[in-house]
Amino acid sequence: MNAREKIRSVKEIKGLCDALREEPGVRIVFTNGCFDLMHVGHVRYLEEARCLGDWLVVGVNTDASVRQIKGSQRPIVGEWERCEVVAALHCVDYVVPFDAPDPLPLIRMVRPHVLVKGADWLPDRIIGADEVRAQGGTVARIALTPGMSTTLLIERIVARLAGK
């Protein structure tokens, strides 16, 4: 399957996850993010998330929702390109773009066995955690790669272009 074939609509993801849940012992892992300017921190995070189950579904914020979260200068890379790059990773099974500032409606639809967020999220601030736990699932927090973030990468690029 090529990367573009891993990108599915919300409706398609619901059907796929409903079918996966019918398979004995299968664990669906869900995470989400903007994934603007992919870097090694993203790769390590997604690889570790995939190790927590059998299928990794990644929600990617649309351009409009990234602007709501990060401001008018973001994203740098458009939503379909970001989705395709995330989908190209060997550890990612499906990618679904979503057009909301938070993933709660998508989490309710996917009904993951494991919800994953970065360790920078406080446990009581993880959106969807209560819903996942209520259905018997777990929430995992994954340590971030030190010194790696899209914001830091943008700052480094700007500084180098400015000759600093």
Secondary structure as the mmCIF struct_conf table of DSSP 4:
data_model
#
loop_
_struct_conf.conf_type_id
_struct_conf.id
_struct_conf.beg_label_comp_id
_struct_conf.beg_label_asym_id
_struct_conf.beg_label_seq_id
_struct_conf.end_label_comp_id
_struct_conf.end_label_asym_id
_struct_conf.end_label_seq_id
HELX_RH_AL_P HELX_RH_AL_P1 ALA A 3 LYS A 6
STRN STRN1 ILE A 7 ILE A 7
HELX_RH_AL_P HELX_RH_AL_P2 VAL A 10 ARG A 21
TURN_TY1_P TURN_TY1_P1 GLU A 22 GLU A 22
BEND BEND1 GLU A 23 GLU A 23
TURN_TY1_P TURN_TY1_P2 PRO A 24 GLY A 25
STRN STRN2 ILE A 28 GLY A 33
BEND BEND2 LEU A 37 LEU A 37
HELX_RH_AL_P HELX_RH_AL_P3 VAL A 40 ARG A 50
TURN_TY1_P TURN_TY1_P3 CYS A 51 LEU A 52
BEND BEND3 GLY A 53 ASP A 54
STRN STRN3 TRP A 55 ASN A 61
HELX_RH_AL_P HELX_RH_AL_P4 ASP A 63 LYS A 70
TURN_TY1_P TURN_TY1_P4 SER A 72 GLN A 73
BEND BEND4 ILE A 76 VAL A 77
HELX_RH_AL_P HELX_RH_AL_P5 GLU A 79 ALA A 87
TURN_TY1_P TURN_TY1_P5 ALA A 88 ALA A 88
BEND BEND5 LEU A 89 LEU A 89
TURN_TY1_P TURN_TY1_P6 HIS A 90 CYS A 91
STRN STRN4 TYR A 94 PHE A 98
BEND BEND6 ALA A 100 ASP A 102
HELX_RH_AL_P HELX_RH_AL_P6 LEU A 104 VAL A 110
BEND BEND7 HIS A 113 HIS A 113
STRN STRN5 VAL A 114 GLY A 118
TURN_TY1_P TURN_TY1_P7 ALA A 119 ASP A 120
BEND BEND8 TRP A 121 TRP A 121
HELX_RH_3T_P HELX_RH_3T_P1 PRO A 123 ARG A 125
TURN_TY1_P TURN_TY1_P8 ILE A 127 GLY A 128
HELX_RH_AL_P HELX_RH_AL_P7 ALA A 129 ALA A 134
TURN_TY1_P TURN_TY1_P9 GLN A 135 GLY A 136
STRN STRN6 THR A 138 ILE A 142
HELX_LH_PP_P HELX_LH_PP_P1 ALA A 143 THR A 145
TURN_TY1_P TURN_TY1_P10 PRO A 146 GLY A 147
HELX_RH_AL_P HELX_RH_AL_P8 THR A 150 LEU A 161
TURN_TY1_P TURN_TY1_P11 ALA A 162 GLY A 163
#
